[in-house]
């Protein structure tokens, strides 16, 4: 999915763990409750994305490694 245009996509509770989402446009996407553990979101566009409750355990984000939601 690297470089894909997923702007505005409904990815509610999606399992995107360990996926390469680098340089993906996720602006305005609904990522609420999504599992993004181990995913690569480096250089992705997350403007206005809903990430409430998303699991970001060892996730490479535009702001660095995020461990929000690790158990």
Backbone as CSV, one residue per row, in Angstrom:
resi,resn,N_x,N_y,N_z,CA_x,CA_y,CA_z,C_x,C_y,C_z
1,UNK,0.807,-1.209,0.000,0.000,0.000,0.000,0.846,1.269,0.000
2,UNK,2.151,1.097,-0.085,3.035,2.266,-0.088,2.659,3.206,-1.228
3,UNK,2.493,4.464,-0.895,2.201,5.489,-1.894,0.755,5.534,-2.362
4,UNK,-0.110,4.724,-1.771,-1.521,4.681,-2.183,-2.262,5.947,-1.762
5,UNK,-3.345,6.240,-2.461,-4.222,7.347,-2.082,-5.423,6.756,-1.351
6,UNK,-5.400,6.822,-0.026,-6.490,6.330,0.811,-7.165,7.490,1.537
7,UNK,-7.078,8.681,0.956,-7.690,9.842,1.596,-9.192,9.630,1.708
8,UNK,-9.712,9.883,2.898,-11.135,9.756,3.158,-11.623,8.317,3.299
9,UNK,-10.727,7.351,3.265,-11.130,5.937,3.353,-11.660,5.601,4.744
10,UNK,-12.627,4.693,4.794,-13.148,4.201,6.070,-12.394,2.928,6.428
11,UNK,-11.428,3.068,7.319,-10.598,1.947,7.754,-10.848,1.651,9.230
12,UNK,-12.084,1.855,9.657,-12.490,1.620,11.037,-12.134,0.194,11.447
13,UNK,-11.371,0.072,12.528,-10.963,-1.221,13.095,-10.182,-2.110,12.127
14,UNK,-9.596,-1.536,11.094,-8.837,-2.320,10.116,-7.561,-2.880,10.740
15,UNK,-7.153,-4.053,10.291,-5.880,-4.630,10.721,-4.836,-4.293,9.660
16,UNK,-4.052,-3.267,9.956,-2.987,-2.824,9.056,-1.623,-3.060,9.692
17,UNK,-1.567,-4.013,10.606,-0.318,-4.293,11.320,0.751,-4.787,10.342
18,UNK,1.957,-4.309,10.575,3.141,-4.689,9.795,3.029,-4.368,8.298
19,UNK,2.181,-3.428,7.935,2.017,-3.047,6.527,2.913,-1.865,6.178
20,UNK,3.336,-1.801,4.936,4.112,-0.674,4.440,3.139,0.365,3.898
21,UNK,2.929,1.406,4.683,2.048,2.502,4.293,2.843,3.793,4.087
22,UNK,4.137,3.656,3.844,4.976,4.843,3.679,4.508,5.644,2.462
23,UNK,4.541,6.937,2.616,4.155,7.892,1.568,2.705,7.721,1.114
24,UNK,1.859,7.166,1.975,0.445,6.969,1.666,-0.360,8.193,2.110
25,UNK,-1.316,8.606,1.285,-2.188,9.723,1.637,-3.380,9.173,2.416
26,UNK,-3.365,9.401,3.728,-4.443,8.981,4.621,-5.192,10.190,5.170
27,UNK,-5.094,11.324,4.492,-5.756,12.532,4.974,-7.262,12.316,5.029
28,UNK,-7.846,12.660,6.168,-9.276,12.520,6.364,-9.764,11.087,6.501
29,UNK,-8.855,10.125,6.546,-9.257,8.719,6.670,-9.737,8.421,8.089
30,UNK,-10.648,7.467,8.210,-11.109,7.014,9.513,-10.295,5.789,9.908
31,UNK,-9.322,5.996,10.801,-8.462,4.929,11.303,-8.795,4.605,12.753
32,UNK,-9.983,4.989,13.204,-10.381,4.752,14.592,-10.354,3.250,14.881
33,UNK,-9.656,2.881,15.946,-9.581,1.498,16.373,-8.715,0.614,15.495
34,UNK,-8.071,1.180,14.489,-7.246,0.376,13.585,-5.995,-0.138,14.299
35,UNK,-5.568,-1.333,13.925,-4.323,-1.892,14.447,-3.213,-1.546,13.469
36,UNK,-2.355,-0.624,13.874,-1.233,-0.175,13.052,0.094,-0.618,13.665
37,UNK,0.062,-1.648,14.497,1.274,-2.147,15.152,2.307,-2.553,14.115
38,UNK,3.499,-2.022,14.247,4.598,-2.373,13.362,4.478,-1.820,11.949
39,UNK,3.454,-1.027,11.681,3.268,-0.468,10.334,4.275,0.650,10.078
40,UNK,4.582,0.863,8.814,5.474,1.944,8.405,4.633,3.057,7.789
41,UNK,4.468,4.139,8.539,3.720,5.308,8.070,4.654,6.481,7.762
42,UNK,5.937,6.188,7.619,6.914,7.253,7.378,6.526,8.035,6.115
43,UNK,6.561,9.338,6.244,6.246,10.268,5.150,4.806,10.151,4.654
44,UNK,3.915,9.553,5.446,2.494,9.492,5.097,1.805,10.798,5.466
45,UNK,0.705,11.076,4.803,-0.089,12.271,5.079,-1.254,11.847,5.962
46,UNK,-1.288,12.371,7.184,-2.313,11.996,8.152,-3.178,13.183,8.561
47,UNK,-3.171,14.246,7.766,-3.925,15.463,8.077,-5.412,15.141,8.213
48,UNK,-5.995,15.503,9.342,-7.412,15.287,9.653,-7.829,13.817,9.692
49,UNK,-6.871,12.900,9.823,-7.221,11.482,9.963,-7.719,11.240,11.388
50,UNK,-8.764,10.440,11.528,-9.282,10.068,12.840,-8.527,8.827,13.295
51,UNK,-7.664,9.009,14.302,-6.858,7.907,14.804,-7.221,7.573,16.247
52,UNK,-8.420,7.947,16.671,-8.819,7.692,18.056,-8.898,6.186,18.298
53,UNK,-8.227,5.747,19.344,-8.228,4.343,19.716,-7.361,3.454,18.842
54,UNK,-6.636,4.038,17.897,-5.758,3.237,17.041,-4.590,2.691,17.861
55,UNK,-4.158,1.485,17.519,-3.025,0.853,18.184,-1.778,1.163,17.366
56,UNK,-0.869,1.905,17.979,0.360,2.326,17.306,1.563,1.750,18.041
57,UNK,1.626,0.473,18.173,2.715,-0.171,18.910,3.884,-0.438,17.968
58,UNK,5.020,0.214,18.243,6.215,0.100,17.404,5.911,0.517,15.960
59,UNK,5.120,1.580,15.833,4.717,2.091,14.526,5.628,3.233,14.114
60,UNK,6.169,3.165,12.896,7.020,4.219,12.365,6.115,5.288,11.757
61,UNK,5.989,6.410,12.450,5.109,7.493,12.028,5.922,8.682,11.526
62,UNK,5.267,9.673,10.922,5.996,10.879,10.516,6.660,11.589,11.695
63,UNK,6.192,11.363,12.924,6.774,12.008,14.104,7.719,11.074,14.859
64,UNK,8.045,9.921,14.302,8.972,8.974,14.922,8.264,7.693,15.331
65,UNK,8.956,6.840,16.059,8.372,5.592,16.526,7.338,5.905,17.603
66,UNK,6.142,5.379,17.430,5.049,5.622,18.374,4.659,4.287,19.006
67,UNK,4.550,4.265,20.330,4.187,3.060,21.047,2.851,3.213,21.787
68,UNK,1.961,4.064,21.250,0.650,4.245,21.852,-0.170,2.970,21.673
69,UNK,-0.647,2.420,22.760,-1.502,1.250,22.682,-0.784,-0.070,22.862
70,UNK,0.533,-0.027,23.120,1.256,-1.292,23.366,0.759,-1.924,24.659
71,UNK,0.642,-3.216,24.651,0.237,-3.926,25.868,1.455,-4.474,26.563
